[in-house]
Amino acid sequence: MLTGLTQPTSGQIKLGTLTPTDIAYRQQIGVVFQYGVLDDNLTVHQNLKLRAAMYPNVDKAWLDRLENDLGLTPLLNQRYGTLSGGQRRRVDISRAMIHRPKILILDEPSTGLDIQTRTVIWQVIHQLRKELQMTVILTTHYLEEAEAADFVYVIDHGEVIAADSVSHLKHEYAQVEMTLISDQPETLLANLQQDGYQPNRRKKR
């Protein structure tokens, strides 16, 4: 719905006075879909050049920087269809950032990627987010990826079951709890109380 591919059944989507049906709206968003949408038979360079031609006044120096920051320089002459999942995702992010969008929509961008690739991708995204004052809308199953979010919606079967800042959600739902089981609960309790703990004691049956 945010990208204009599906119409909402109720409510409105607006970016200022713009809606997803406006060309100016679509020129201000970048989208990284869960699955690649580039041409498998074209090289990385050809794919990015083709997408850059769809926008007015794309700065070549900016495209060069994206390719460098995301480690694409060695892959430019390689066909997109021969790339690994992590390499494809880096190309997809470069494609979405070509026109310096005000809003970047990421649909599970790191699913199935190794930790090193995930780290590189997020370092670049966080840097560009600050530099461009860009809003990032992220869907993810990795809770650690939501740590840097300003606001989080938790959705279960299409229903919003929680909506708040990360710190408030942690306080409400993720308080740290430790359960200790011992054959000598009284001794354990005495030792813990000496250290200032007030545990919720459960005796072993």
N, C-alpha and C positions, 0 to 999 in steps of 0.2 A: 504493500500500500504506500509506503514512503517513497518508493521508486516510481510509482505510477503504473505498475504492471497489474495491480489489482485494485478495484474500487472498494472503499470501506462501506459496510452496510449501514453504519451510522457514524455521526460525528464528522469532524472536518480536520484536514491536514493543511497547515499553513506555515510558510516560511516568510515572516513579515506579512506582506499582502499577497504573496505568491502561493499557488497551489501546484500539486504534482502534474497538472495538465498544462502548465505554463512552460514554455521553452526556457525562460530565464530561471525557473526553479530547477529544471534538470541540469542546467549549466553550472549550478552551484553545489551539486552533490556528486560524490564519487562512491561507487559500490564495488565491494569485493564479495562476489557470490561464493557460496560454499563449494561450488564446482566451477572449474575454469570455463571461460567463455571465448577464449582466443582460438585462432586457427592453428590446428595441430601441424599443418603442412608448411606454415610460414616460420621463418626464423624469429627469434626473440626481437631482433632489430626491426624486421619487417612488420611484426605485429604492433610494436610500440609506435613506429613511424605512421602506420595506417591509422591508429587511434588518435595520434596527435593531430593528424590532418582534419579530424572531425571538429576541432576546436579552433577558434581564432586566436592568433598571436601567441602560440605556445613557444616559450623561450627554450631554445636548444640547450642553453647552459643549465636550465632547470632539469631537463630530461637527462642530461649527462650526469647531473648530481644524483638524481634518483637511481640511475643505473649503478653508479659508484657506491652509494650508501647501502644499497641492497645487494651488492656483490654480483651484479649481472654482467659486468664488463667481459669476463671470460666466456659468457654464454650467448653473447649477442648474435653470433653466426650459427647457433645451434637451433634446430627445429623445436618449436614449443612442445610438440608431441613426444619428443624423446627425453624431456626433462623429468627429474624426480618430482615427487609431490611438493617438497620444500622449495625447490627451484621454481616450479610453476607458481606457487603462492607468492613468491617474491616478485615475479613478473606481473602477476595479477594486481598486486599492490601498487607497483609502478604505473601500470595502466590506469588505475583508479585515481592516481595523484597527478596525472599529466597536466590537468587544467587548474591545479591548486584549489580544490573544492573547499567550500565553507563547512560542509558536512560530509564526513566519511562514514559510510555504513559498512560494517564488517560482519559477515555471516559466518560465524565459527571459523575464523581465519587460520587457526593453528591446529585444528583437529587432525590427528594422525601424524603430526610433525615431531621430529626429535627435539629435545630440549634446547640444543644449541641453535637450531634454526628458529625456534620460537623466541629465544632471547634476542637474536639479531632483529627479527621482525618487530618486536615490541620496542626495542631501543630506538629504531628508526621512526616508528609511529609516534612514540611519546615526544621525540625531538621535533618532528614536523607539527605535531599538535600544538606545542608551545610556540613554535616559530610562526605559524600561520594563524594562530588563534582559532584553530579549527575544532569543531564539535565532532566527537567520535561516538557513533551509536554502534554498540557491540552486542552480538548474541554469542553466548559461550556456555559450555558445560564445565569449564575450568574455573573454579571459584577464585583461584589466585589471580586470574586475569581481570577479575572485577575489583581487585584491591585499589586500583588507581581511579576508579570511577567516582564521579561526583554524586551520582544517584543510581540506584539499582532497582530493577523490577524483577521479582521472582515469579515465573510463570509455570503453572502445572496444568497440563491438558487444556491449554488455551485460556486459563483463568489466572488473573493476577492475584497471588496469595500473599505477597508482601511488596512494599514499595517504600524505600527510605534510603538514607545515606548508609555507606558501608559501616561506619562506626556505630550507628544506631542499630543496624541489623545484627551486628556482632554482639552488642550488649543485650539485645532482646532474645536472640536465638542461639548464640554460640558461646555462652559462658563456659569457661573451662571447668571441667569436673573430673576428679580422679576417684576411682573406686579401689579400695584396698581390701584384700581378703587375707585373713591370718588365722592360724591355729591358736594364737595367743592374742585375741583382740584387746584385752585390758592392757597388756604390756605395750602393744602397738599404740593404743590411744594415749597412754601416759607419755610415751616418747613424742608423739605428735603435739600434744598439748604443751610440752616443754618448749617446743619450737614455735608456739603461738598459733598452731592450727586448730580449727574447730570442725573436724570432719563429721560427715553424716555416717555414723557407724552402722555397719551391717554385720551381725554375728554369723559365723559359719555354722551351718547345721550339721 
